[in-house]
Amino acid sequence: MTDLILSPAQPIGPVEDYLFRVEFQARGSPHIHMVVWIEDAPGVQDLEDCPDVIEFIDRYITCQMPDEKADPELHKIVSEVQIHSRNHSKTCRKGNVSCRFGFPRLPMDKTIIASAPWNDDEDAGGNKKGGVKAKDTNDVQEKECGTIDSKKSKKSKKFVGKKQREAKEKLKPVRDFLMDANASFEDLSDLLEKCKMTHDEYQESVKALTSGMVVMMKREPKDCWVNGYNPDLLRAWNANMDIQFILDKFTCIMYMMSYVAKPEHEMTEFLNSVIRDAKKSNVNERDEMKQIMQAYAKHREVSAQESVARVCSLPLKKCSRTVIFVQTDEDGLKMSLPLSRLKDMGPDEEDVWMSGLPDKYENRPATGDFNDMCLADFASGCRVLYSRQTEGPNAIPLQNDKGFVPKRTQGKSAIIRFTRFSEKKQPEKFYRRLLKLYFPHRTDDELKSEYYLTYEDFYNRGRGGSVKQYVDFNRKRYEGQGK
């Protein structure tokens, strides 16, 4: 799939970044959860941005059944893999709904970004426009990620619930006709005429189903069971897909947490029970780890398809960027040198730890832009070389024989991860992290001189306040609005 979307053909536009994970269903078949960032894709800040976004969506996504005579190949593929079954499965009914995927989807004359009517003139509490977004529901056609103002929570929920119930009741005749396999309509106007509903009433009811903003794709009534697809991708993939435009960052995060990074809850619970039993039996740490490994190896069912994928070392996840964890805590975990090397050391030898990324950073070259580089820049912009890689032309030697690094020239800078500490509960660890990541240094002693009692003090007053300015500038580049 990545070969296809990254090809010169650019079936969904120039790809800036991507992330995918292969998941195996209960029957064993694999499917992919994927997030793709498209270069210069328009975003939605308010309704004025909608025309650009709609044009972008219609360029790459459709849910219409192709003409059988004009494009028999695509018509055959869509008919076989993109049609949602009218006989909803058990999976559809999760969450006590008729279909959590929202089928049959409501037909539309054109693609729109529907917004709840109270978001335009007044909020969900009946006040003038102030910005209340309701929580998302399980129905795909009714969901929009957002939060309810805690001060108006109960009033908002009641108001939104009432509006959505009224909208569902008004649209019930439409859904009943769409569910009827024997019913046929020329177009949306014909369908609404049979339901004795005007276009304006229909539009208002559709908007009332949403609790924020949601994309409603252009659909004829005959296309209400067709899932969204990209024609070029579908021809090459020849398997079911559900491609959607993400309207906001929160929806993206929710998708990644719910699907791309979905945990195996049953296995987690089982392993936790094994750990509890091991602690009760008072075994040593080695035997405890052995019990956990055996439990994981013997109590997880693996399908034939997953077995083949793992035996053949097929990638089950991939990202366009490398992710690097940076240790910033003084008491962080360290790895000892191999036992074969420890045996040759004297009893008073203290240098028994493997050098980590912070050690390599402190021994970076003292020339050029390396000298003023902070740890975050080093971790993001350089990579550690091993074995024969150190013989390459781009290998840069570190001081004190700490290895070799080149600057990243292919792809994009790595994403850095780090342990987060509470500014209120753990202020020393919090400010040490900021200084360790974003203030250039050669040793930890430079992060808090003898004239300052705490890391916080050095951060706020060090070098006449320039330390804080330097750290804040670098922090903003990596953490943005995060904290």
N, C-alpha and C positions, 0 to 999 in steps of 0.2 A: 504493500500500500504506500509506504514512504517513497519507494522508487517511482511510483506513479504520480503522487502529488508534487514531488520535487522535480519532475521531468520538465524539459523545456516547453512542453505543451501547456503547463500551468492550468490544469483543468479547474482549479478553484482559485486561481490567481497566484501571485508570487508569495510563496510561503516564507514567513519570517521566523517562526518557531513552531515546534510540534512536540507532543508528548502522547505516548500511547501505552496501553497495557493489554495483554491478552488474558482473557478470562475464559474458563471452561465451565459450560453450563452443566446442569444436573445430568443431562444425557451424554455429557462428555464432549460435545462439539465446541470448538473455540470461537470466540467472537472478540472484537477489539473495541475498547473504549478509547477514544482519541480526542484530543483538543488541538486545534490548529490555529495559529495566529497568522493572519494575512496582512501583508504589507500595505499600509495606507488604507486599510478597511475603515469605512465611516463608523462613527459611534453615535449613540443616542444620549444627548444631554437633556434635550427637551423635544417637544413635538415638532419644532421647526426643523430638526435634523431628519425627520422621518422620510421625506422624499428621497434623499441620497441613500439612506439605508435600504429602503424598499427597492430602489433600482439595483443596488448591489445584490440583494437577496434574489431577486428575479433573474439576475444574470447567471447565477450559479445553482440555484435550487428550484425544483419544480415538483409538483405532486399530481400532474395531469397524466392520464393514460395516453400513450402515443397512438397516433393513427396506425391502424393495422396495415393499411395499404402503403402509406408513405414511408413507414419505418417498421417493417415486420420483425426485424431482429430485436429492437428495443421493446416493442410491444410484447413480444414473447417473454423477455426477461422480466419486465415489470409485472406481467400477469402471473409469473411463476414465483417471484421472490418479494414483491413489494406490496402485495395485497394483504391487508389484515383480515383474518378470518371472521366471518359473521358469527361463528360459534365461539364466542369468547372463551378462552382457556382459563384454567385456575389462576394462572399468573395475572391475567387481566383483572381478576376480581379481588386482588389483594387490597386491603384497606377499605373493604365494605363498599366498593363502588362497582358500577356495571362494567366499566373498562377504564383502568387507571392510565391507559395510553390515549384516552380521549376519542376513541372510534365509536361510531362514525364521526369524522371531523365535519364541522359545519362548513357548508359551501360559501364562497365569496366571489363577487364579480371581479375583484382585483385584490392583490396583496395589500394588507393594511397593517398598521401597528395600532392595535386596539388599546384604548386607555379608558379606565373606569370613568364614567361620566362625572362622578363627584370629585375626581382629581382635577378637573378643569375649572369648575366654578366654586366648589366648596369641598371641604374635607369630609372624611367618613363620620365625623361627629356632628355634621351639619353647620360647621363654621365656615367663614370665608376662607378662600384658598390659603392653606397653611402647610400642607404637605403631610398627609398621613397615608402610609402604605400598609395594606393589610398583609397578613401572612399568606404564604402560598398554600394551595390545596393540592390533593393528589392528582386531580384531573389535569392532564397535560394542557388542555385548552383553556383552563381556568387559572393556571398558575403564573405567578410572577413573584420572584424573591424580593422580600422587603421586610420591614419591621414595623411594629405598631408602637406608636408613642405610648410609653408606659402610663403617662398621666391620663390618657384617653382610652386606654386599652379596652375596658369593658364596653364602653359606649361605642367604640369603633367596631368591635367584633359584632355587636348586636346589629349595628347599622348595616355593615357589609353582609352579614349572614342573611338579613332580611332582603336586601337588594338581590343577592344571588339566588335565593329561593324563588323570588318573584320572576327573575329572568329565566330560571330553569323551567318554571311552570309555563311561561309564555312560549318557550322553545320546544316544549314537549311534543306538540303536533309535528314539528319539523323533524325531530329525531325519530318519532314513530314512523313517519313516511320513509326516512332514510334507512331504517331498520327493516322495512318491508322489502323482501327480495323481489316481489312481484310488481312493485310500484315503479313507474318510469316518469321522467320529467324531461322536457326539452332543455330547460335551463333553470336558473334560480328563480326567475320571475314566475315561471310556471309552478314551481314548488310552493312559493309563497302565496300564490293565488289559491292553490288548493288548501293551504293552511289558513286562508282568510287573514293574511297579515301583510302590512305594507313594508316596503324596503326600509323606511325610517324606523318603524317599530322593531324590525329585525335587527338593524344595526345597533339600536340602543340596547336591546336585550343581549346581544353578543358582547357589547362593551361592558355591560353590567356584570357579566360572568367573571371578568378579570378583576384583579385587585390592585393592578398597577398598569404596566404596559406589556403586551404580549403580541407576537407575530401571528397573524391569521393569513395563511397562504391562499392565493387565488385557486379556487376549486369549483368545478362544475358539480352538480349533485351526483353524477355518475363516478366522480373521483373521490367521494367521501371516505372510501376505504383504502385509498392509495397513500402509502407513506412517502415522505419527502425524500428526494434523491437528486443526485447530480448525473445527468445523462452520460457524460464521458466516463466518470468513475464507475457507474453501474455497468456499462458495456465491458469494461476491463475486469471489474471485480466479479460480476455475475453472481452476486449473493446479496442478501438483504442488507440495506443500510438505512439509517435514520439520521439525516444531516440537517442541522439546525443552526441558525444564526443566534449567537448569544448577545443579549441586549445590554447586560451590565456585568460588572466585575463580581458581584456577589453570586450571581447565577453560575458564573464560571467556577468559582470556588466551591459552591455547593455540588456541582457536577463532579469536580475532581475529587472531593472528599467522599461523595456517595458512590461513585463508580470507579474512577481511575485508581483511587487509593483505598478501595473497599476492603475491609479486613475480613478474615474468616472467623466469625464470632464463635461458632461451635468449637473450633480447634483452640481458640484462645481460652474459652471457659474450661476445656478439658485440661490444657496445659497448666492453668492456674490451680486446678484441683490436684494435679500431680505435684506441683511445687509445694502446696500446703501439706500434702501427705509426706513429702520428703523431709520437710522441716520438722514435722511431728516425730518422725522416726529417728531424728538426730544422726543422720549420716553425714559424712564429710562432703566438702564442696565438689570433689571429683565424682563421687558416686551420685550426688544429686544431679549434676550435669548429665551423667550417663543415663539416669532414669528419664530425664526430660527428653534427651535425644532419641532414646528408644521409644518413648511414648509418641513422639512426633512421627517417627518413621513407620510405626506399626498401626497407628490409629487414624491415618488420613487416607481416604479413598482417592485413588488416582485413576482417571479414565485411560483407555488405550491411546486416545489422541494426545492426552497430556504426557503420557509415558514416552511416546515417540518424540514429542517436541523436546522433552528434557534430555532424553538419551542422545538425540542429535544436536543438542546444544543450540536449538533455535531460540532467537531472542524473544522473551516473553514481555519485555518492556523496553522502551527506547525513548530517548529524549534528545532534542537537538542541541542541548547544552549539558556539559558536565556539572555535577553537583558535588561540591567539596564541603566537608565538615571541618570547621576550624575550632580547635580547643582553646578556650580563653581563661579557664579556671585554674588557679594555682594548684588545687587538689584534684585536677582532672586525671582520668585514667591514662596510664602509660603502659607501653608494651616493653617487656624486657628483651634483651638480646637473646639469640638462640642459645640453648643449653650447651651446644658444642663450643661456643665462644666463652660462655661463663666459666666453663671448666678450666680454661687456660688463664683465667684472671686471678690475681692475688686476693686474699681475704679482705684487704683494706681498699680495694678498688671501688670507687663510687660511681663511675660512669658506666652503669650497667643497663641503661635504657636506650631503646632505639630512638633515633632522632625523628621527631615529628615535623609537621609543617611549620610551627612557630620556631623550632630550632633552625630549620633551613632558612627561614626568613631572616633571623638574627645574623646569619652568616652569609647574607646576600653580598654580591660584589659592592665595593665602595666607590663605584664609578657610575657616571651617567645618571639616568633617572632612577636607578635602583636605590641610590642613596636616600632620596626623599620619598621613597615608596612606603606606604603603610601596609600592614599585614593583609588587609582586605584586598588591596590592589595586587599584592604578590600572589595570594591564593587564587584570585580571579583571573589574573593575566598571565600567570606562569604555570608550568606543569613539571612535576618531578620525573626525571628519567631514571630508568633501571637497566641493568645489564648492558647489552650491546647498543641500546639507545644512546648511551653516554658517549659513543664514538661518532655520533652524527655531527655534521658541520654546524648545526645551530646550538649545540650543547654549550651552556655557559657554566664554568666551574664555580662552585660556592667556596667560601673561605673555610679553612680548617678541615678540609676533606669531608665536607658534609654532603657531597653529591653534586649533581648537575641539574640545571633547569634551562629550558628554552622559553621564550615568550610565545604565547599562543598566537599563531599566525593563521590557522585554519579554523573556520567556524567562529563562534562568538565567545565572549568571556564566560568563564564558569560562574555558576550561581553558588554563593557561599551560604552555609548554614552554621548556626552557632547556638549555644545554650542561652536562653533568655532568663534573666533574673529580675525580680521585682525591685523597683527603685525604692519603694517604701520598706519592704521587708528585708531586703538584702542589698543595702546601698553600696557597700564596698565591692561586692561581686558585680553589681550593676555598672558602676563607674570604671572598675578595672576592665570589664568587657569593652566598654567604649574606647578606653585608652589603648588597650591591647590591639583592637582591630583598626582603629582609625588614626592613631598617632605614631609617626615614624620613630622607631627605637632600635637599638642594638642589643640591649639587655633589659630585663624587667626592672632593674634599678632606675632606669630612666623614666619609668611610668609614675614614680612617686619619690621625689628627692627627699633628703633629710630635712628640708625646710617645711615640708608639708606632712601633716600627720595622717591624712587619709587620701584615698584616690579621688574622692569628691572634691576635696580642697584643692588638689593639684589641677583637676579638670576645670574648676571655676576660676582659680587665681594664678595658675602656673604661667610663667613668662608674660606677666602683665595682661593676662586674659587671652593671649594669642592661642593657647592650647585649646581652649573651649571653641574658639572660632575655627581652628583647623579641624578638630574632631567633628564639630557639627557639620562643616562643609562636606567632609568625606562620608559621614553617616547618612546625610541626605541622599547622596548618590547611590547608596546601597539599600537603605531601609525606607526611603521615600516617606510615605505617610505613616509607616509602621512605627512601633515604639517597643 
